[in-house]
């Protein structure tokens, strides 16, 4: 069960990184003139996608470990 809790913590890290990257993308969109052609925007979009992937993977692994351990 400790391993399942670890995966929930990974999902929380994914949620935090996704939320922070969405806030950063919004602030960059408000403050940058060339939003579409900026490398920093591409980095934050990659972080957002990686955070979503981490959330999905962690939840799948959590339920897998929870069902195996019962």
Secondary structure as GFF3:
##gff-version 3
##sequence-region A 1 70
A	DSSP	alpha_helix	2	31	.	.	.	ID=ss1
A	DSSP	alpha_helix	39	69	.	.	.	ID=ss2
###
